[in-house]
Amino acid sequence: MRRLKTAARLTVLALMLQALPGAMAAPKPAPRAPKQYTIEQFMATTSISGASFSNDEKNILFTSNESGIPNVYTQPVGGGKPVALTKSTTDSTYAVGYFRNDDRILFTRDKGGNEQNHLYVRELDGSEKDLTPGDKLKAIFGGWATDGSAFYALTNERDPKFFDLYRYDAKSYERTMLYKNENGMTPSELSRDERWIALSKPNTTSDSDIYLYDLQKKELKHITPHQGTASYNPATFDPASKRLFFTSNEGGEFNTLRTYDLATGAIAVHEKADWDVFGSGYSRDGRFRTTVVDHDGSQVVRVVEGPDEKPVALPKLPGGEMRGVTFSPSGKLMAFYLNGDRAPSNLFVYDMASRKTRQLTQSLNKEINPDDLVEAEVVRFKSFDGMEIPSIYYKPKGLAPGAKAPAVIFVHGGPGGQTRRGYNALMQYLANHGYAVLGINNRGSSGYGKTFNTADDGKHGREPLWDCVEAKTYLASLGNIDPDRIGIMGGSYGGYMTLAALAFRPEAFKVGIDIFGVSNWVRTLESIPPYWESQRKALYQEVGDPVKDKEFLVATSPLFHAGEIRRPLMVIQGKNDPRVIKPESDEIVEAVKKNNVPVEYVVFDDEGHGFSKKKNQIVANAKMLEFLDKYLKPGAAAGKAGVAQSKP
């Protein structure tokens, strides 16, 4: 209302000025044109993640791609230059953490993006040892024993379909199987007294259960029997091993944090929000408990202290949201990341007693002025049936009055993913070069309630796609977007949506960029990795059964309708992708070429489902901008505006 009144006063003032003899309306100042940056400048930004304090609390461990590929680094808590502890030049390496009682470290590494991660130890002398050797197995770190005498890992070496839980001695690395998984229920949490295992059992993508396994009595108990559709997911055991914390949306739209009393079986709601509670966890000393809430595309962190759970005052820092909270062994220090739309994640350490905060990293390339980047905004529009579709919008800076920008609708992965606030190098790169970007959260996206999340079940290629078409209508309604220059792009499921848009609504979008997307649902569902076995039923319920629903899957697979694709297409694929295998891209490219439609195909031999190496990210992003400039900015020469001319 206040904004409308202000607008009315300005209108009256303008009319008064027109009525005065010789009065002239003051010209609007032209918006400042942002400096444009090359993809090399954007990729000179460092991506970092994870945090683990050394036992003496003097150093902190994290993953960084400063070398051009993810490796493990350590840095003094008091500040200083990060030091690389692993120096792989071919395979992405990710930090797990310091050992509890010395400076050895655990880390994971796969081969060229094949997702067959192994768990490694780096000894004090710098040598590395694979703790999960063997071919065709995947290992997952499972946590530490409270006293640091052991750690836990899950592997599917015994049966490629299921993960067993092992206990590793922290000195000898000798291991003992704690749980043999023969029923497809995945071990999720282990109590600190090493008696209870919380097991996850997915029924569908929107319905799941929790089972408890008593390691002393060798008994399995179903603790979440329910009617209808509801999700139950283990979060953590309390430090005394008396309660299991878990999230559930039973009886409502959003996940709340609940507890299960291990002695009595009583269940109670412990913490809730107006949005989904992601999960919760305790500090090593058990003093602090952290909760994370998905708040309308942003992340909110809550921390409480002590048995009475007194709220902890957290540092207030401008320009972003807190992520990845980790406490030091004593609980005196708290590490966290600050991430904003115009600022990639930076690592901070907060002294709980003095309340002083120290920034340890500076991730954004110093050549880039944050003022040239875009602050995203949450927007909503009504789709074809009245359903409200939340989205994250990046409006390019420097748009002249009356000018209309080209735009791209970006579809997230999944199904069931979510486009959220926070730094996104690709979206910023496109916005910096004059493109409006709408990160759509079409129906089926997570974070907006159970009804919204299940609204796409069995409807892929139809209603969720129609949301994307309505997004184009929304962009055109803004007045500063050219409706004839709107493209669509996305990765994984978003790549499928791109292909579906071009095949099933060929008139809607000017171009499409498919990043390792599904073209043939029948083949993809038949070729999922064996360790997805526990998710198979849920995936079939969400998308379709390749046997029972084959006719429907053929009808909604773009490959079988490629003859309808008439708009320029770019396809980008990792050769080692285990989720969306390379033939998915090979065949759609060949099929569309038969239409005499422009098709550009980029394949990376050393990547999987997502590109972790900077050299490949530079090539992929540069070629995407070239492609968009060619078809959404008529007359723009390739290589203009700082586009790198790299080749894969």
C-alpha distance (Angstrom), angle and dihedral (degrees) to the residues before:
residue distance angle dihedral
M1 . . .
R2 3.80 . .
R3 3.79 90.3 .
L4 3.85 90.6 51.8
K5 3.81 91.9 50.2
T6 3.80 90.8 50.2
A7 3.80 90.5 50.4
A8 3.80 90.6 49.9
R9 3.82 92.0 52.3
L10 3.80 90.7 50.3
T11 3.81 90.5 51.0
V12 3.81 91.8 51.8
L13 3.80 90.5 47.9
A14 3.79 90.9 52.1
L15 3.82 91.4 51.5
M16 3.81 90.6 49.3
L17 3.79 91.3 52.2
Q18 3.79 90.9 50.5
A19 3.82 89.3 52.9
L20 3.80 94.5 53.8
P21 3.83 116.4 91.2
G22 3.78 110.5 -102.8
A23 3.79 93.0 0.3
M24 3.78 115.3 151.3
A25 3.80 126.9 -166.4
A26 3.78 111.5 -119.4
P27 3.81 110.2 -112.1
K28 3.78 115.6 -113.7
P29 3.76 112.2 -109.9
A30 3.77 112.1 -111.6
P31 3.79 112.3 -110.3
R32 3.77 114.8 -104.0
A33 3.77 110.3 -97.8
P34 3.80 109.2 -129.2
K35 3.75 120.0 -126.3
Q36 3.79 110.4 -103.0
Y37 3.77 118.8 -129.4
T38 3.79 131.1 -155.9
I39 3.76 121.9 -118.1
E40 3.80 88.2 -111.4
Q41 3.79 88.6 59.8
F42 3.79 91.9 49.6
M43 3.80 91.7 47.4
A44 3.81 91.1 49.5
T45 3.79 83.4 74.9
T46 3.82 111.8 101.6
S47 3.79 123.2 -124.6
I48 3.80 115.0 -150.0
S49 3.80 133.7 175.8
G50 3.78 143.1 166.3
A51 3.79 129.0 36.8
S52 3.80 134.2 -144.9
F53 3.80 126.8 170.5
S54 3.78 120.7 -138.1
N55 3.79 115.1 -118.3
D56 3.83 91.9 -102.2
E57 3.83 89.9 47.7
K58 3.79 91.7 -127.3
N59 3.81 97.5 112.1
I60 3.77 137.7 36.8
L61 3.81 128.0 -149.8
F62 3.81 125.6 -144.8
T63 3.80 144.9 149.3
S64 3.80 120.2 -100.2
N65 3.80 135.3 173.3
E66 3.80 93.0 -153.2
S67 3.82 89.5 124.4
G68 3.81 91.5 53.6
I69 3.80 94.5 -95.3
P70 3.83 130.5 56.2
N71 3.81 112.6 -84.9
V72 3.80 136.7 157.9
Y73 3.81 119.0 -92.3
T74 3.78 136.2 179.1
Q75 3.78 127.7 -155.4
P76 3.82 134.6 -177.3
V77 3.79 113.2 -99.9
G78 3.78 88.3 -134.2
G79 3.81 91.5 57.6
G80 3.76 134.8 -89.9
K81 3.78 141.8 123.3
P82 3.82 118.9 -41.7
V83 3.81 115.0 -114.5
A84 3.80 121.5 -148.4
L85 3.82 113.2 -125.9
T86 3.80 94.3 -179.4
K87 3.78 123.2 38.5
S88 3.78 107.2 -170.8
T89 3.79 114.1 160.3
T90 3.81 97.0 -174.8
D91 3.81 111.1 32.1
S92 3.79 127.0 50.4
T93 3.81 112.8 -114.3
Y94 3.80 124.6 -161.6
A95 3.80 129.4 -164.6
V96 3.80 119.6 -120.2
G97 3.79 99.3 175.8
Y98 3.77 151.6 -86.4
F99 3.78 118.9 -65.9
R100 3.79 111.0 -102.0
N101 3.81 97.2 -117.2
D102 3.82 106.2 29.7
D103 3.81 142.1 13.8
R104 3.79 99.4 -85.7
I105 3.79 112.5 121.1
L106 3.78 137.7 -148.7
F107 3.79 121.5 -142.1
T108 3.82 140.1 164.6
R109 3.80 130.3 -131.7
D110 3.80 136.2 175.3
K111 3.81 133.3 -168.5
G112 3.78 116.7 -96.3
G113 3.78 94.6 -36.3
N114 3.82 96.9 -52.8
E115 3.84 90.2 133.3
Q116 3.81 91.7 -131.2
N117 3.80 90.4 130.8
H118 3.80 120.5 -172.9
L119 3.79 126.7 -161.0
Y120 3.82 114.9 -119.5
V121 3.78 136.5 -174.4
R122 3.81 123.9 -146.2
E123 3.78 107.4 -149.4
L124 3.81 124.1 -143.4
D125 3.82 90.1 -99.6
G126 3.81 91.0 56.2
S127 3.80 96.8 -105.8
E128 3.80 118.8 135.2
K129 3.80 128.7 -136.6
D130 3.80 128.6 -169.6
L131 3.81 106.1 -133.1
T132 3.81 93.1 -172.2
P133 3.81 104.3 43.3
G134 3.77 123.4 176.3
D135 3.77 141.7 82.2
K136 3.77 126.4 -79.7
L137 3.78 97.2 12.5
K138 3.77 132.9 121.0
A139 3.81 124.1 -149.9
I140 3.80 129.1 -161.2
F141 3.81 126.4 -168.1
G142 3.81 110.9 -119.8
G143 3.81 106.1 -170.9
W144 3.82 141.2 -92.6
A145 3.76 134.8 -70.4
T146 3.81 108.9 -111.6
D147 3.80 94.6 -110.8
G148 3.80 93.7 42.9
S149 3.79 93.6 -116.8
A150 3.79 92.1 121.4
F151 3.77 144.3 12.6
Y152 3.78 133.3 -154.6
A153 3.79 134.0 -126.4
L154 3.79 137.1 178.6
T155 3.81 122.0 -144.4
N156 3.78 136.1 172.0
E157 3.81 95.0 -148.4
R158 3.83 94.1 117.1
D159 3.80 94.3 48.5
P160 3.83 119.7 8.9
K161 3.80 89.5 -144.9
F162 3.81 100.1 55.7
F163 3.81 138.6 43.3
D164 3.82 120.0 -129.4
L165 3.82 121.4 -157.8
Y166 3.83 120.0 -123.7
R167 3.78 134.2 -173.9
Y168 3.85 114.5 -141.4
D169 3.78 122.5 -159.4
A170 3.82 106.1 -124.6
K171 3.84 93.0 -138.1
S172 3.79 106.8 36.4
Y173 3.83 98.3 23.3
E174 3.79 88.2 -135.1
R175 3.77 109.5 150.5
T176 3.79 140.8 -150.4
M177 3.78 126.9 -162.1
L178 3.80 109.7 -118.9
Y179 3.79 98.5 177.9
K180 3.79 130.1 18.6
N181 3.79 107.6 -153.1
E182 3.78 109.3 -144.9
N183 3.79 100.1 144.0
G184 3.80 104.3 53.8
M185 3.80 95.7 -108.2
T186 3.79 107.8 134.6
P187 3.84 119.7 -136.3
S188 3.81 105.6 -120.3
E189 3.82 109.6 164.9
L190 3.82 135.3 17.0
S191 3.80 122.0 -158.4
R192 3.81 118.0 -120.1
D193 3.80 91.9 -115.7
E194 3.82 87.9 56.1
R195 3.79 93.2 -124.2
W196 3.79 105.0 106.1
I197 3.81 131.9 52.2
A198 3.81 119.4 -168.3
L199 3.80 110.1 -147.2
S200 3.81 126.5 -160.2
K201 3.78 120.4 -141.6
P202 3.82 115.8 -174.7
N203 3.79 114.4 -155.6
T204 3.80 97.2 174.4
T205 3.80 131.9 -16.1
S206 3.81 87.9 -89.0
D207 3.80 100.5 34.9
S208 3.81 127.3 59.7
D209 3.78 142.7 151.1
I210 3.80 140.5 -145.6
Y211 3.79 125.0 -134.6
L212 3.79 126.1 -171.1
Y213 3.78 121.7 -143.4
D214 3.81 117.6 -159.3
L215 3.81 106.9 -147.7
Q216 3.82 91.9 -164.3
K217 3.79 97.8 50.5
K218 3.82 95.6 27.9
E219 3.81 88.4 -130.7
L220 3.80 129.1 144.9
K221 3.80 120.8 -150.3
H222 3.82 131.6 -173.9
I223 3.81 105.4 -139.1
T224 3.83 101.8 175.7
P225 3.82 109.1 55.3
H226 3.79 107.9 162.9
Q227 3.79 145.2 159.8
G228 3.78 122.5 -119.8
T229 3.79 125.1 2.2
A230 3.79 120.6 -30.1
S231 3.78 136.4 141.1
Y232 3.80 123.7 -131.6
N233 3.81 120.0 -174.4
P234 3.83 128.5 174.6
A235 3.81 114.9 -120.4
T236 3.83 109.0 174.3
F237 3.79 144.9 -45.5
D238 3.78 117.3 -112.3
P239 3.84 116.6 -108.0
A240 3.82 92.1 -103.6
S241 3.84 91.6 53.3
K242 3.81 90.4 -125.3
R243 3.80 100.6 113.9
L244 3.78 138.3 34.3
F245 3.81 115.7 -142.9
F246 3.80 115.1 -149.8
T247 3.80 139.7 161.6
S248 3.79 124.8 -121.7
N249 3.80 139.6 165.8
E250 3.81 95.3 -157.9
G251 3.79 109.0 141.7
G252 3.79 94.8 13.1
E253 3.78 147.5 45.0
F254 3.80 99.0 -101.6
N255 3.79 136.6 51.2
T256 3.78 116.6 -101.3
L257 3.81 126.9 -169.8
R258 3.80 112.1 -108.0
T259 3.79 137.8 176.3
Y260 3.78 133.8 -136.0
D261 3.81 116.3 -155.9
L262 3.80 106.8 -135.8
A263 3.81 93.1 -152.7
T264 3.80 101.5 44.1
G265 3.82 104.0 19.7
A266 3.80 91.1 -127.3
I267 3.81 115.5 155.3
A268 3.81 122.8 -154.2
V269 3.80 137.3 172.4
H270 3.79 105.8 -112.6
E271 3.82 105.7 175.5
K272 3.77 135.7 2.5
A273 3.78 143.2 174.5
D274 3.79 137.6 -172.5
W275 3.81 86.9 -99.1
D276 3.80 136.9 40.8
V277 3.77 118.0 -56.3
F278 3.82 104.0 -139.5
G279 3.77 97.4 -161.9
S280 3.78 146.5 -71.6
G281 3.80 140.5 -117.7
Y282 3.80 143.1 179.9
S283 3.77 130.5 -121.9
R284 3.80 116.4 -110.8
D285 3.81 92.4 -100.7
G286 3.82 91.4 46.7
R287 3.78 92.9 -122.1
F288 3.81 99.0 113.2
R289 3.78 132.5 44.2
T290 3.80 121.0 -161.8
T291 3.80 126.9 -157.1
V292 3.80 126.2 -169.9
V293 3.81 122.2 -154.8
D294 3.81 127.3 -167.0
H295 3.81 100.7 -136.1
D296 3.82 111.9 -172.7
G297 3.79 95.5 -48.7
S298 3.80 94.8 -35.1
Q299 3.79 132.5 90.8
V300 3.79 123.5 -119.1
V301 3.82 121.1 -167.6
R302 3.78 123.3 -154.9
V303 3.81 124.1 -171.3
V304 3.81 126.4 -169.8
E305 3.81 129.5 -175.2
G306 3.78 135.0 -143.5
P307 3.80 133.6 -8.3
D308 3.80 91.3 -54.9
E309 3.83 90.0 51.2
K310 3.77 98.0 -130.7
P311 3.84 110.1 -167.1
V312 3.80 112.7 -107.3
A313 3.80 118.7 -136.0
L314 3.79 106.2 -123.4
P315 3.81 125.6 -155.3
K316 3.79 115.0 -89.7
L317 3.79 110.4 -138.4
P318 3.80 126.3 174.4
G319 3.77 125.4 -122.5
G320 3.77 104.6 34.1
E321 3.77 153.8 13.2
M322 3.78 131.2 -81.1
R323 3.81 117.7 -106.7
G324 3.80 140.0 169.6
V325 3.81 101.5 23.1
T326 3.84 114.6 -163.0
F327 3.80 128.4 173.9
S328 3.80 127.4 -145.1
P329 3.84 119.0 -116.3
S330 3.81 92.8 -94.4
G331 3.79 94.1 40.8
K332 3.80 90.7 -122.9
L333 3.81 94.0 114.4
M334 3.78 131.7 46.0
A335 3.80 122.8 -161.2
F336 3.78 119.8 -159.5
Y337 3.78 142.7 157.0
L338 3.78 126.6 -118.2
N339 3.79 113.6 -151.0
G340 3.79 127.9 177.4
D341 3.78 139.0 171.1
R342 3.81 89.8 -100.5
A343 3.80 98.5 29.7
P344 3.82 126.5 59.9
S345 3.79 118.7 -139.2
N346 3.79 116.5 -61.0
L347 3.78 124.7 -172.4
F348 3.81 119.3 -120.9
V349 3.80 134.3 -180.0
Y350 3.80 120.2 -148.8
D351 3.81 123.0 -160.9
M352 3.80 105.5 -140.1
A353 3.82 93.7 -154.9
S354 3.80 102.7 42.7
R355 3.83 93.3 30.3
K356 3.78 89.3 -136.7
T357 3.81 119.9 146.6
R358 3.79 126.3 -150.8
Q359 3.81 123.7 -166.2
L360 3.80 110.5 -143.1
T361 3.81 102.8 -178.2
Q362 3.79 140.0 39.9
S363 3.79 105.7 -157.1
L364 3.80 104.1 171.5
N365 3.79 114.8 87.8
K366 3.81 106.7 -102.5
E367 3.80 89.3 -132.7
I368 3.81 90.3 66.3
N369 3.79 119.0 82.5
P370 3.83 109.0 -147.0
D371 3.80 88.3 -145.0
D372 3.80 87.7 68.7
L373 3.80 90.6 58.4
V374 3.80 127.4 82.1
E375 3.78 128.3 -104.8
A376 3.80 104.8 -140.9
E377 3.78 123.2 -135.6
V378 3.79 134.2 -154.7
V379 3.81 111.2 -118.2
R380 3.80 133.8 175.4
F381 3.77 134.7 -158.1
K382 3.79 136.3 -179.8
S383 3.78 115.1 -108.3
F384 3.82 127.9 -146.2
D385 3.81 93.5 -75.0
G386 3.78 97.8 38.1
M387 3.81 96.1 -96.6
E388 3.80 110.9 144.1
I389 3.80 113.4 -122.1
P390 3.84 117.0 -157.6
S391 3.79 117.0 -150.7
I392 3.79 142.0 171.0
Y393 3.81 112.8 -120.6
Y394 3.80 129.0 -157.4
K395 3.80 111.2 -167.9
P396 3.81 113.5 -164.6
K397 3.78 115.9 -117.9
G398 3.78 124.8 -123.7
L399 3.80 96.4 33.9
A400 3.81 106.8 162.7
P401 3.83 119.3 -127.1
G402 3.78 109.2 -84.4
A403 3.79 93.4 11.9
K404 3.79 120.4 127.8
A405 3.79 120.2 -145.6
P406 3.79 128.5 -148.8
A407 3.79 114.5 -114.1
V408 3.77 142.7 -156.3
I409 3.79 127.8 -153.2
F410 3.82 108.4 -144.5
V411 3.82 116.9 -155.6
H412 3.81 118.4 -159.3
G413 3.79 126.7 -134.3
G414 3.75 127.4 -99.5
P415 2.95 129.2 55.5
G416 3.76 86.1 -106.9
G417 3.79 100.7 23.8
Q418 3.78 126.0 130.8
T419 3.78 136.5 -136.6
R420 3.79 106.4 -135.9
R421 3.78 140.6 -177.1
G422 3.78 116.2 -89.3
Y423 3.77 140.4 84.7
N424 3.80 114.6 -38.0
A425 3.79 113.9 175.9
L426 3.81 95.3 -160.7
M427 3.80 94.9 48.8
Q428 3.80 91.2 46.6
Y429 3.80 90.9 47.4
L430 3.80 91.6 53.1
A431 3.82 93.2 44.3
N432 3.79 89.8 48.1
H433 3.80 88.1 57.4
G434 3.78 95.3 51.2
Y435 3.81 104.6 -87.1
A436 3.78 125.3 129.5
V437 3.81 109.1 -139.0
L438 3.79 124.7 -158.6
G439 3.80 113.6 -167.3
I440 3.78 98.5 -157.9
N441 3.79 123.8 -153.0
N442 3.78 96.2 -159.0
R443 3.79 120.5 -170.2
G444 3.79 109.5 -65.7
S445 3.80 92.9 45.1
S446 3.79 118.5 130.1
G447 3.80 125.8 -118.6
Y448 3.81 99.0 50.1
G449 3.77 102.9 80.7
K450 3.79 139.2 -75.0
T451 3.82 95.8 -80.3
F452 3.80 93.3 52.2
N453 3.82 92.0 44.2
T454 3.81 93.8 54.3
A455 3.81 95.9 41.2
D456 3.82 92.0 96.6
D457 3.81 98.6 49.7
G458 3.79 108.5 131.6
K459 3.80 91.1 -5.0
H460 3.80 104.0 91.6
G461 3.77 113.6 143.0
R462 3.79 89.6 27.3
E463 3.84 128.0 53.3
P464 3.84 96.7 14.8
L465 3.80 88.4 49.0
W466 3.77 91.5 48.9
D467 3.81 87.7 55.9
C468 3.80 87.4 59.8
V469 3.80 91.1 51.1
E470 3.80 89.4 50.7
A471 3.81 87.9 50.7
K472 3.78 87.3 62.6
T473 3.80 89.0 54.0
Y474 3.79 89.7 49.7
L475 3.81 92.5 51.6
A476 3.79 91.1 49.0
S477 3.82 89.7 52.7
L478 3.81 91.7 60.6
G479 3.80 90.9 76.7
N480 3.80 96.6 -134.7
I481 3.82 98.4 71.5
D482 3.80 122.8 85.4
P483 3.83 105.2 -128.3
D484 3.79 90.6 -155.1
R485 3.82 93.4 57.0
I486 3.79 104.7 55.9
G487 3.79 122.4 124.1
I488 3.80 134.8 -177.9
M489 3.79 130.1 -136.2
G490 3.79 142.5 161.5
G491 3.78 147.5 146.0
S492 3.81 130.7 -105.8
Y493 3.82 104.7 -22.0
G494 3.81 86.1 8.4
G495 3.81 87.1 56.2
Y496 3.80 88.7 53.5
M497 3.81 89.9 50.9
T498 3.80 89.3 51.5
L499 3.80 92.1 52.9
A500 3.80 90.8 43.5
A501 3.79 90.7 52.5
L502 3.80 92.3 52.4
A503 3.82 92.7 44.9
F504 3.80 102.9 38.6
R505 3.82 101.2 29.3
P506 3.81 100.0 27.1
E507 3.80 93.4 163.4
A508 3.80 96.1 55.3
F509 3.82 106.5 73.0
K510 3.79 133.0 39.1
V511 3.83 95.6 -144.8
G512 3.78 141.3 -2.8
I513 3.81 134.7 -146.7
D514 3.80 114.7 -161.0
I515 3.82 114.3 -165.4
F516 3.84 108.9 -165.7
G517 3.79 91.7 -39.7
V518 3.80 131.0 166.5
S519 3.80 114.7 -99.9
N520 3.82 98.9 167.5
W521 3.80 115.8 37.1
V522 3.79 93.4 -171.6
R523 3.80 93.0 59.8
T524 3.81 94.8 39.7
L525 3.80 92.8 52.7
E526 3.79 90.6 46.8
S527 3.83 93.3 48.9
I528 3.81 102.2 45.9
P529 3.83 113.6 136.7
P530 3.82 112.9 -86.3
Y531 3.82 91.9 -119.9
W532 3.80 88.4 65.2
E533 3.81 88.0 70.9
S534 3.81 93.5 111.3
Q535 3.82 88.8 54.2
R536 3.81 96.2 44.7
K537 3.81 97.3 94.8
A538 3.79 91.5 46.0
L539 3.81 91.8 49.4
Y540 3.80 91.7 49.3
Q541 3.79 90.4 51.1
E542 3.80 90.9 49.7
V543 3.81 99.3 44.5
G544 3.80 108.5 9.3
D545 3.81 143.6 -82.1
P546 3.84 110.5 -88.4
V547 3.81 89.7 -139.8
K548 3.80 105.9 33.4
D549 3.82 95.7 34.1
K550 3.78 99.7 33.5
E551 3.79 94.2 124.0
F552 3.81 91.4 53.5
L553 3.81 92.4 45.3
V554 3.80 91.7 51.3
A555 3.81 89.0 49.3
T556 3.83 91.1 53.2
S557 3.82 98.7 39.4
P558 3.82 112.2 99.4
L559 3.83 93.1 -148.0
F560 3.81 91.4 70.4
H561 3.80 90.6 49.9
A562 3.79 99.0 40.4
G563 3.80 90.0 122.8
E564 3.81 87.5 74.0
I565 3.80 93.8 58.4
R566 3.80 108.3 104.5
R567 3.80 103.6 154.8
P568 3.83 127.0 85.9
L569 3.80 113.2 -84.0
M570 3.80 134.3 -161.8
V571 3.81 120.0 -166.1
I572 3.82 124.4 -167.7
Q573 3.80 121.7 -171.5
G574 3.81 142.3 172.6
K575 3.80 112.7 -134.8
N576 3.83 93.7 -141.5
D577 3.81 97.2 47.9
P578 3.83 108.0 141.8
R579 3.80 95.1 -173.0
V580 3.80 104.0 46.9
I581 3.77 102.3 22.7
K582 3.79 121.6 -144.5
P583 3.86 95.8 -106.3
E584 3.82 86.7 67.5
S585 3.80 88.6 67.2
D586 3.81 97.7 32.2
E587 3.77 93.3 58.6
I588 3.80 98.8 43.7
V589 3.80 89.3 50.5
E590 3.81 92.3 52.0
A591 3.79 92.8 44.4
V592 3.81 94.4 50.9
K593 3.79 92.5 46.0
K594 3.81 87.9 62.7
N595 3.81 87.7 65.6
N596 3.82 90.4 60.9
V597 3.79 86.5 -116.7
P598 3.83 118.6 147.3
V599 3.82 108.4 -101.6
E600 3.80 127.2 177.9
Y601 3.81 118.9 -167.3
V602 3.81 125.8 -166.3
V603 3.82 121.0 -175.8
F604 3.82 126.5 -175.9
D605 3.79 113.8 -155.5
D606 3.81 94.5 -160.1
E607 3.80 101.1 47.3
G608 3.79 138.1 81.2
H609 3.80 132.8 -171.3
G610 3.79 95.8 -18.2
F611 3.79 130.4 8.1
S612 3.80 117.0 -99.1
K613 3.81 100.7 171.5
K614 3.80 119.0 86.6
K615 3.79 94.0 -142.3
N616 3.80 89.5 59.2
Q617 3.79 93.9 42.9
I618 3.81 88.8 54.1
V619 3.80 92.0 52.2
A620 3.81 94.9 44.1
N621 3.81 96.2 47.0
A622 3.80 94.0 43.0
K623 3.78 92.3 50.6
M624 3.80 91.0 48.0
L625 3.80 90.7 55.0
E626 3.81 91.7 46.1
F627 3.78 89.3 51.5
L628 3.80 94.0 49.0
D629 3.80 92.3 45.2
K630 3.79 90.0 52.0
Y631 3.79 95.4 53.4
L632 3.81 105.9 22.6
K633 3.81 97.6 37.5
P634 3.81 104.7 46.3
G635 3.79 112.3 -150.3
A636 3.80 94.9 19.5
A637 3.79 109.1 136.2
A638 3.77 119.8 -131.6
G639 3.75 110.4 -103.1
K640 3.79 94.0 28.1
A641 3.80 121.1 131.7
G642 3.76 95.8 28.4
V643 3.79 99.7 -56.4
A644 3.78 111.6 161.9
Q645 3.79 116.5 -123.3
S646 3.78 95.9 -146.3
K647 3.79 124.6 146.6
P648 3.78 127.4 -147.2
